[in-house]
């Protein structure tokens, strides 16, 4: 665990300094291409059973192949080179800097009063319709995205990296990428993406709740954060996203959730938190919370390892 903790911490530093790896070298980009290749062929079938089976095979095989290939490659590498390679793989599984820059760009446009540009910026990393969002709606969308992605873009890959190594982190990213691309409830993904969505739900059960706990620790208001997560987290249709968003709502003193539009379809959701409506400054505060949370998760096993050695 201590060895892996050093690699995870180094990967966190790389992400903070350099951001994500170039697209041409990014494993998640390769995963996306593989998913798209299978998706085009599977969705051409008119048979729901065929789409369900195809999706299930893809949902299991891509993470399994990612885990096996990464593990085999690391073991085959010269021993002095393995820590460097493992750090690079772990780096590719993190997305703190990229998300932080995207979110603060939204805040910057809102502070300038440029609502249209803010809508465009937030539309680059959220799934909901953004064309008609108010300034408050844009701020809420950005804060919610930072909260949710703290769970699956920061805590989850770090946790799987700490427990299973770089191959575990990359296998998780395969699960999460599958869910992002095809794990939708609407046609034509209802059958094809069903298995991916269910596996992602299972993979994020622990990370989502750990995110809420870590958010409470670094928030400065642990009781409010935990209370908000426990009260509102179970209310959403997702078994996990509500926990991270509700924890951030409590930590930031804001109210998240509510009505959103996806592809022109309006969906009612529960309100998360008892605070005020988010404002642009809350985007920066959410990004800061995400960064402190990542540092805490990286630091805990390092400190424990140092205590044991001492």
C-alpha positions in Angstrom: 0.0 0.0 0.0 2.8 2.4 0.9 4.5 1.8 -2.5 1.2 2.4 -4.3 0.6 5.5 -2.2 3.8 7.0 -3.5 2.8 6.3 -7.1 -0.7 7.8 -6.5 0.8 10.9 -4.9 3.3 11.3 -7.8 0.4 10.9 -10.3 -1.6 13.6 -8.5 1.4 15.9 -8.8 1.7 15.2 -12.5 -1.9 15.9 -13.0 -1.6 19.2 -11.0 1.4 20.3 -13.1 0.6 19.0 -16.6 -3.1 18.2 -16.7 -4.2 15.1 -18.6 -1.9 13.3 -21.1 -2.1 14.1 -24.8 -5.2 12.6 -26.4 -3.0 10.4 -28.8 -1.4 8.7 -25.7 -4.5 8.7 -23.4 -5.8 5.2 -22.5 -9.3 6.6 -22.0 -9.3 8.0 -25.5 -8.4 4.5 -26.8 -11.2 3.0 -24.7 -13.6 5.5 -26.1 -12.7 4.5 -29.7 -13.1 0.8 -28.9 -16.5 1.5 -27.3 -17.6 3.5 -30.3 -16.5 0.8 -32.7 -18.6 -1.8 -30.9 -21.5 0.6 -30.3 -22.0 1.3 -34.1 -22.3 -2.4 -34.8 -24.4 -3.3 -31.8 -27.0 -0.6 -32.2 -27.5 -1.5 -35.9 -29.3 -4.6 -34.5 -33.0 -4.4 -34.2 -33.1 -7.2 -31.6 -33.2 -6.0 -28.0 -31.7 -9.3 -26.8 -28.8 -8.9 -29.1 -28.1 -5.4 -27.9 -28.3 -6.5 -24.3 -25.9 -9.4 -24.8 -23.5 -7.2 -26.8 -23.5 -4.5 -24.2 -22.9 -7.0 -21.4 -20.0 -8.6 -23.2 -18.5 -5.2 -23.8 -19.1 -4.0 -20.2 -17.2 -7.0 -18.8 -14.5 -7.4 -21.4 -13.2 -3.9 -21.7 -12.4 -3.5 -17.9 -11.0 -7.0 -17.8 -8.8 -6.5 -20.8 -7.6 -3.1 -19.4 -6.7 -4.7 -16.1 -4.9 -7.7 -17.7 -3.0 -5.8 -20.4 -1.9 -3.1 -18.0 -0.8 -5.6 -15.3 1.1 -7.8 -17.8 2.8 -4.8 -19.4 4.0 -3.5 -16.0 5.3 -6.9 -15.0 7.1 -7.2 -18.3 8.8 -3.8 -18.0 12.3 -3.6 -16.5 12.0 -3.4 -12.7 13.6 0.0 -12.3 11.2 1.4 -14.9 8.0 0.0 -13.3 7.4 2.8 -10.7 7.6 5.4 -13.5 5.3 3.5 -15.8 2.8 2.8 -13.0 2.8 6.5 -12.1 2.1 7.5 -15.7 -0.8 5.0 -15.9 -2.2 6.4 -12.7 -1.8 9.9 -14.0 -3.9 9.1 -17.0 -6.7 8.0 -14.7 -7.0 11.4 -12.9 -8.7 14.5 -14.1 -8.4 17.1 -11.4 -6.6 19.9 -13.2 -8.7 19.6 -16.4 -12.0 19.7 -14.5 -10.8 22.6 -12.4 -9.8 24.6 -15.4 -13.1 23.9 -17.2 -15.1 24.8 -14.1 -13.2 28.0 -13.4 -13.7 29.1 -17.0 -17.4 29.0 -16.3 -17.0 31.1 -13.2 -14.9 33.6 -15.0 -17.5 34.1 -17.7 -20.3 34.4 -15.1 -18.2 37.0 -13.2 -17.9 39.0 -16.4 -21.6 38.9 -17.0 -21.2 36.9 -20.2 -24.0 34.3 -19.7 -23.9 33.0 -23.2 -20.2 32.2 -23.0 -20.7 30.6 -19.6 -23.5 28.4 -21.0 -21.1 27.3 -23.8 -18.3 26.6 -21.3 -20.4 24.5 -18.9 -21.9 22.7 -21.9 -18.5 21.2 -22.6 -18.5 19.1 -19.4 -22.1 18.6 -18.4 -24.7 16.3 -20.0 -27.8 18.5 -19.5 -29.1 21.1 -22.0 -27.5 24.4 -21.3 -28.8 26.8 -24.0 -31.6 28.3 -21.8 -29.9 28.1 -18.3 -30.0 31.1 -16.1 -26.8 32.3 -14.4 -27.8 30.4 -11.3 -28.5 27.3 -13.4 -25.1 27.5 -15.0 -23.4 27.9 -11.6 -25.4 24.9 -10.2 -24.6 22.8 -13.2 -20.8 23.5 -12.8 -20.9 22.8 -9.0 -22.8 19.6 -9.5 -20.4 18.4 -12.1 -17.4 19.1 -9.9 -19.1 17.3 -7.1 -20.0 14.2 -9.1 -16.6 14.1 -10.9 -14.8 14.3 -7.6 -16.2 10.9 -6.9 -15.6 9.2 -10.2 -12.7 11.3 -11.5 -10.6 11.7 -8.4 -11.6 9.5 -5.4 -12.5 6.3 -7.3 -9.4 6.0 -9.5 -7.2 6.9 -6.6 -8.9 4.4 -4.3 -8.6 1.6 -6.9 -5.0 2.6 -7.6 -4.2 2.4 -3.9 -5.9 -1.0 -3.5 -5.3 -2.7 -6.9 -2.5 -0.8 -8.4 -2.4 1.1 -11.7 -4.2 -1.8 -13.5 -7.1 -1.4 -11.0 -7.3 2.3 -11.7 -7.4 1.8 -15.4 -10.0 -0.9 -15.2 -12.1 1.4 -13.2 -11.7 4.1 -15.9 -12.9 1.6 -18.4 -16.0 1.0 -16.3 -16.7 4.7 -15.9 -16.1 5.5 -19.6 -18.5 2.8 -20.6 -21.1 4.3 -18.3 -20.5 7.8 -19.6 -20.8 6.8 -23.2 -23.5 4.1 -23.3 -24.9 3.8 -19.8 -28.1 5.7 -20.7 -31.7 4.8 -19.9 -33.2 6.1 -23.1 -33.4 4.4 -26.5 -31.3 3.0 -28.1 -29.1 2.4 -25.1 -31.7 1.0 -22.7 -30.5 -2.6 -23.5 -27.0 -2.0 -24.9 -25.9 0.2 -21.9 -27.7 -1.6 -19.1 -24.8 -3.8 -18.0 -22.4 -0.8 -18.1 -24.6 1.3 -15.9 -25.1 -1.5 -13.4 -21.4 -2.3 -13.2 -20.6 1.4 -12.8 -23.1 1.7 -10.0 -21.4 -1.2 -8.1 -17.9 0.2 -8.7 -18.8 3.6 -7.3 -20.7 2.4 -4.2 -17.7 2.7 -1.9 -15.9 5.7 -3.6 -19.1 7.8 -3.5 -19.5 7.4 0.2 -15.8 7.8 0.8 -16.0 11.1 -1.1 -18.8 12.3 1.3 -16.6 11.4 4.3 -13.5 13.1 2.9 -15.5 16.1 2.0 -16.7 16.4 5.5 -13.1 16.2 6.8 -11.8 19.0 4.6 -14.9 21.2 4.6 -14.6 22.8 8.0 -18.2 21.8 8.7 -18.2 18.0 9.0 -21.5 17.6 10.8 -23.4 19.6 8.2 -21.7 17.8 5.4 -22.3 14.3 6.7 -25.9 15.2 7.6 -26.6 16.6 4.1 -25.1 13.5 2.5 -27.1 11.1 4.7 -30.3 13.0 4.3 -30.3 13.8 0.6 -27.9 11.3 -0.9 -30.3 8.4 -1.2 -33.0 10.5 -2.9 -31.6 10.6 -6.4 -32.2 7.9 -9.0 -28.4 7.2 -9.1 -27.3 5.2 -6.0 -24.0 7.2 -5.9 -24.1 10.7 -7.5 -26.6 12.0 -4.9 -24.1 11.2 -2.1 -21.3 13.3 -3.6 -23.6 16.2 -4.6 -25.4 16.2 -1.3 -22.1 16.2 0.6 -20.8 19.2 -1.5 -24.1 21.0 -1.0 -23.7 20.7 2.8 -20.0 21.6 2.7 -20.6 24.7 0.5 -23.9 25.7 2.1 -25.8 25.6 -1.2 -28.8 23.9 -2.7 -28.2 21.6 -5.6 -30.4 19.3 -7.7 -33.9 20.0 -9.0 -35.2 20.2 -12.6 -32.9 19.6 -15.6 -33.4 19.1 -19.3 -31.6 16.4 -21.3 -32.1 16.4 -25.1 -35.2 18.5 -24.7 -36.7 16.1 -22.1 -37.4 17.7 -18.8 -36.6 15.6 -15.8 -37.6 16.4 -12.2 -35.1 15.6 -9.5 -34.9 16.0 -5.8 -33.5 19.1 -4.2 -30.2 18.4 -2.4 -29.2 20.5 0.6 -30.8 23.3 2.7 -28.6 26.2 1.6 -28.9 29.0 -0.8 -28.8 29.0 -4.6 -25.3 28.6 -6.0 -23.4 31.7 -7.2 -20.3 32.0 -9.4 -17.9 32.0 -6.3 -19.3 28.6 -5.3 -17.7 27.1 -8.4 -14.3 28.1 -7.3 -15.1 26.9 -3.7 -16.2 23.5 -5.2 -12.9 23.2 -7.1 -10.9 24.0 -4.0 -12.9 21.3 -2.1 -12.1 18.8 -4.8 -8.4 19.6 -4.7 -8.2 19.4 -0.8 -10.1 16.1 -0.9 -7.6 14.6 -3.4 -4.6 15.7 -1.3 -6.1 14.2 1.8 -6.8 10.8 0.1 -3.2 10.8 -1.2 -1.7 11.8 2.1 -3.5 9.4 4.4 -1.7 6.2 3.3 1.6 8.1 3.1 1.3 9.2 6.7 0.2 5.7 7.8 3.2 4.2 6.0 5.5 6.6 7.7 4.0 5.8 11.1 4.5 2.1 10.6 8.1 2.5 9.5 8.7 4.7 12.5 
